[in-house]
Amino acid sequence: MKALVQRVSRAAVRVLDREVAAIGPGMLVLVGVEIGDGEADADRLAKRTAHLRVFADPDGRMNLDVVQVGGAALVVSQFTLAASTRRGRRPSYERAAEPETAERLYLRFAEGLRRAGVPTCTGVFRAMMEVELVNDGPVTILLASGQGERGDHG
């Protein structure tokens, strides 16, 4: 399971020209679920995301998490995070979880953020979405949990 975390001053999701979710300062989190991911992966990744210290303290250092700064999260399902580009120019998505599993774990991830005290809204699973964001910094961090983890331990 992967989460691409972007610190934002604002973010929104639109489906069919209708805004379905929006946040002010906080984080936009794109979540990709891979084959073999489970509930423990979603829980672990949500906890790591909620406590990721990417917000500035009074000295300007990234020492605070989203809860400490009163921020929110907008979580969007992003199966393309499971893409493999090892062969050819067309990405392969064979590592992406089946939609039913992906939706369940994506929603569990969002609920894990809520349990950690992060006000959280979501996009619409399997919908064609327009995601709008203002990346603050920019700060963008890729987190991984479980079998797909490479180089990001803990």
C-alpha positions as a printed Julia matrix, in Angstrom:
154×3 Matrix{Float64}:
   0.0    0.0     0.0
   1.33   3.43   -0.9
   0.39   6.94    0.15
   1.64   9.99   -1.7
   1.31  12.8     0.85
   1.29  16.41   -0.31
   1.2   19.3     2.14
  -1.39  21.74    0.81
  -2.81  25.15    1.56
  -6.03  23.88   -0.03
  -7.32  20.97   -2.1
 -10.6   19.91   -3.68
 -12.13  17.09   -5.7
 -14.77  17.51   -8.39
 -16.84  14.81  -10.06
 -19.0   15.72  -13.06
 -18.42  19.45  -12.46
 -19.61  19.18   -8.83
 -17.3   19.7    -5.88
 -17.57  16.6    -3.67
 -14.85  17.37   -1.12
 -12.58  20.24   -0.16
 -10.11  21.16    2.58
  -8.09  24.18    3.59
  -4.59  23.73    5.03
  -3.54  20.12    5.54
  -2.64  17.25    3.3
  -3.85  15.68    0.09
  -3.18  11.94    0.28
  -3.27   9.78   -2.86
  -3.66   6.13   -1.81
  -2.74   3.1    -3.93
  -3.66  -0.41   -2.8
  -1.67  -3.36   -4.12
  -2.34  -7.09   -4.23
  -1.5   -8.59   -0.84
  -2.23  -5.43    1.15
  -4.48  -5.87    4.17
  -6.12  -4.1     7.06
  -2.87  -3.94    9.04
  -1.22  -2.11    6.12
  -4.06   0.44    5.97
  -3.95   0.99    9.74
  -0.16   1.32    9.86
  -0.04   3.69    6.9
  -2.85   5.87    8.3
  -1.05   6.18   11.62
   2.24   7.06    9.91
   0.49   9.64    7.72
  -1.33  11.27   10.65
   1.92  11.63   12.59
   4.14  12.65    9.67
   5.93  15.82   10.76
   5.84  17.98    7.64
   4.4   21.2     9.05
   6.48  24.11   10.33
   6.93  24.86   14.02
   7.41  28.47   15.23
  11.08  28.25   14.2
  10.17  27.25   10.65
  11.35  23.64   11.02
   9.16  20.73    9.87
   8.43  19.41   13.37
   4.62  19.32   13.55
   2.04  16.86   12.25
  -1.33  17.64   10.69
  -3.21  17.27   14.0
  -0.87  19.67   15.8
  -1.47  22.4    13.21
  -5.25  21.86   13.06
  -5.13  20.7     9.44
  -7.34  18.28    7.53
  -6.83  15.49    5.02
  -8.36  14.85    1.62
  -7.88  11.19    0.66
  -8.15  10.14   -2.98
  -7.88   6.59   -4.32
  -5.1    6.36   -6.91
  -4.6    2.89   -8.41
  -1.86   4.23  -10.7
   0.49   4.31   -7.67
   0.72   0.53   -8.2
   2.09   1.04  -11.72
   5.16  -0.78  -12.91
   7.19   0.82  -15.69
   9.98  -1.75  -15.83
   9.12  -2.9   -19.35
   8.24  -0.71  -22.26
   6.57   2.66  -22.19
   3.07   1.62  -21.12
   2.64   1.2   -17.33
   1.39  -2.14  -16.07
  -1.17  -2.14  -13.28
  -1.05  -5.87  -12.54
   0.05  -5.15   -8.96
  -3.07  -3.07   -8.24
  -5.59  -4.72   -5.91
  -9.05  -5.72   -7.14
 -11.53  -2.82   -6.83
 -13.52  -4.35   -3.96
 -10.39  -4.85   -1.85
  -8.93  -1.5    -2.85
 -12.1    0.38   -1.88
 -12.35  -1.35    1.49
  -8.72  -0.61    2.37
  -8.85   2.95    1.03
 -11.87   3.66    3.24
 -10.17   1.96    6.2
  -7.13   4.22    5.66
  -9.39   7.31    5.72
 -11.1    6.04    8.88
  -7.66   5.48   10.45
  -6.84   9.15    9.89
 -10.13  10.11   11.54
  -9.36   7.87   14.53
  -6.01   9.65   14.84
  -7.83  12.99   15.13
  -7.46  14.21   11.54
 -10.64  15.71    9.99
 -10.8   13.67    6.78
 -12.86  13.73    3.6
 -12.54  11.54    0.52
 -12.91  11.56   -3.21
 -15.32   9.18   -4.97
 -13.92   5.69   -5.48
 -13.75   4.61   -9.17
 -15.0    7.99  -10.39
 -13.23  10.17  -12.93
 -12.13  13.0   -10.65
 -10.58  16.4   -11.07
  -8.22  16.95   -8.16
  -7.17  20.52   -7.53
  -4.47  21.43   -5.03
  -2.07  24.11   -4.01
   1.05  22.26   -2.85
   2.54  24.15    0.09
   6.33  24.2    -0.05
   6.17  22.13   -2.16
   6.27  19.17    0.2
   5.52  15.74   -1.29
   6.43  12.46    0.44
   5.86   8.86   -0.65
   5.08   6.38    2.14
   4.82   2.64    1.64
   3.64  -0.15    3.9
   3.85  -3.92    3.64
   5.24  -5.96    0.77
   5.63  -3.06   -1.65
   7.89  -1.2     0.75
  11.25  -0.21   -0.7
  13.67   2.0     1.12
  11.03   3.42    3.5
  11.32   1.49    6.74
   9.46   2.11    9.98
